[in-house]
Amino acid sequence: YDSFLQITNGTLDVKKLMKTWILHKGFPLVTVVRKGKVISVQQEKFLYHMEPENWTSDASYLWHIPLTYITSSCNFTNAYLLDQKSGM
């Protein structure tokens, strides 16, 4: 925990981020869509097979997903925290 805080200069609430990964069942599916120069990302709970009797509404599940990306117009890695249903 302390190492993450040091690396991010305290700009990332690592404890809050990790709670979303530890307390939520399953894991997120992140979809990336590019339309021209605009890139959007969306998260949803990954479901492979769901029995009707085990179905519960997990629409409120949101993970804090750190994403990094590089574009052709820059020489450095950009960082983005997806902590909502969609963004960018």
C-alpha positions as CSV (number, residue, x, y, z in Angstrom):
1,Y,0.0,0.0,0.0
2,D,2.7,2.5,1.0
3,S,4.7,1.7,-2.2
4,F,1.7,2.5,-4.4
5,L,1.1,5.8,-2.5
6,Q,4.8,6.7,-3.1
7,I,4.7,5.9,-6.8
8,T,1.5,7.8,-7.4
9,N,2.6,10.7,-5.2
10,G,-0.5,10.3,-3.2
11,T,-2.8,11.1,-6.2
12,L,-4.4,7.6,-6.2
13,D,-6.5,6.3,-3.4
14,V,-5.0,2.8,-3.5
15,K,-7.1,1.5,-0.6
16,K,-10.3,2.5,-2.3
17,L,-9.1,1.0,-5.6
18,M,-8.2,-2.3,-4.1
19,K,-11.5,-2.6,-2.2
20,T,-13.3,-2.7,-5.5
21,W,-11.1,-5.7,-6.6
22,I,-11.3,-7.5,-3.3
23,L,-15.0,-7.0,-2.3
24,H,-16.7,-7.5,-5.7
25,K,-17.4,-11.0,-7.0
26,G,-16.0,-11.7,-10.5
27,F,-14.1,-9.3,-12.6
28,P,-14.7,-6.5,-15.1
29,L,-14.8,-6.7,-18.8
30,V,-13.3,-3.5,-20.4
31,T,-14.4,-2.6,-23.9
32,V,-12.4,-0.1,-25.8
33,V,-13.9,1.6,-28.9
34,R,-12.1,4.0,-31.3
35,K,-14.0,6.3,-33.6
36,G,-11.5,8.5,-35.4
37,K,-9.4,10.2,-32.8
38,V,-11.9,9.6,-30.0
39,I,-11.4,6.6,-27.8
40,S,-14.0,5.5,-25.2
41,V,-13.9,2.8,-22.6
42,Q,-16.7,1.0,-20.8
43,Q,-16.7,-1.5,-18.0
44,E,-19.2,-4.2,-17.1
45,K,-19.2,-7.3,-15.0
46,F,-17.9,-10.3,-17.1
47,L,-20.4,-13.1,-17.3
48,Y,-19.5,-16.4,-19.0
49,H,-22.5,-18.5,-17.8
50,M,-25.2,-17.5,-15.4
51,E,-27.8,-19.8,-13.9
52,P,-31.2,-17.9,-13.6
53,E,-31.5,-18.9,-9.9
54,N,-28.1,-17.3,-9.2
55,W,-28.7,-14.1,-11.0
56,T,-28.4,-10.9,-9.0
57,S,-28.3,-7.4,-10.3
58,D,-24.6,-6.4,-10.3
59,A,-25.3,-3.2,-12.4
60,S,-23.9,-1.2,-9.5
61,Y,-20.5,-3.0,-9.6
62,L,-17.8,-0.6,-10.6
63,W,-14.2,-1.4,-10.4
64,H,-11.4,1.2,-10.2
65,I,-9.4,0.1,-13.2
66,P,-6.0,1.8,-13.8
67,L,-5.4,2.0,-17.6
68,T,-2.3,3.1,-19.4
69,Y,-2.0,4.0,-23.1
70,I,0.3,5.4,-25.7
71,T,-0.7,7.4,-28.7
72,S,1.3,8.1,-31.9
73,S,1.3,11.8,-31.0
74,C,3.2,11.4,-27.7
75,N,6.4,9.7,-26.6
76,F,5.2,8.9,-23.0
77,T,2.7,6.7,-21.4
78,N,-0.6,8.2,-20.4
79,A,-2.5,7.0,-17.3
80,Y,-6.3,7.0,-16.8
81,L,-8.4,5.6,-13.9
82,L,-11.7,4.1,-15.1
83,D,-13.8,4.4,-12.0
84,Q,-17.2,5.0,-13.7
85,K,-19.3,2.9,-16.1
86,S,-17.6,4.6,-19.1
87,G,-15.1,7.3,-19.8
88,M,-12.2,8.9,-21.7
